[in-house]
Amino acid sequence: MTVANFSKRFKELVRGLNDTELGYILGVSADAARKMRTGDIKSLKLQAALRLARELKVSPWYLA
């Protein structure tokens, strides 16, 4: 999977969350969540990706 596909899926999944909510789910600050949303940070640590998938009820493989 390319980074573009991950980025597209990530943005699609987090569309309804504000930066504070997203940061809480990922275990990062709201500022880091904002940077992930805007593409300044292009990857997630495995634990954060698993938390996001679990919280949003999607398969981790969908994000991977």
N, C-alpha and C positions, 0 to 999 in steps of 0.2 A: 504494500500500500504506500502511496506517496504521501508526502507531508501535506500536499494540497487536499487530498481526500480526508485526512485526519482533521485538518483545520476546518473544512466544510462541515464535517459531522459534529465536531466539537461546538462550533458556532450554532449549529442547528439545535443541538441538545440543550445548550445553556441560554438560549434566547429569552426564556421567561424568568431567568434569575438575575437579580442585581449583583453587583460586585461583592457585596458583603456576604450574601447567601452563597455565592459560588466559592468564595474564599473559605467559608466555614466548611463546606463540603470537601474541598480539596485539602484543607489543613494549611492554608496559606493566608496571607493578609489580603485585604480587599484590593490594595494596590497591585499585588502580584496577580490576583485574579483578573484585574482590569488589563494588565499587560498580556496575559494569556488570551483574553478575549480579543484584543486588538492585534495580536500576532507578534508583539514585541518578544514574547517568550513562546517558542514554537513547539515545546515538548512538555510532557508531564512525566513525573516520576511514576513508577509502576503503582505504588501504593495510592497515589492521588487518582490515577486513572481507574483503579479498582473501586475506590470510594465513590467516584463520580458515576460509574456504571451501576453500582449497587443502589445508590441514592435515586438515580433516574430510571432504574429498572430496565436497563438495556444490557445486552451481552458485552462483556469486556472485549470480545472479538470484534464487535461492531466498531469499537473505537480503534482497535489495533489495526 
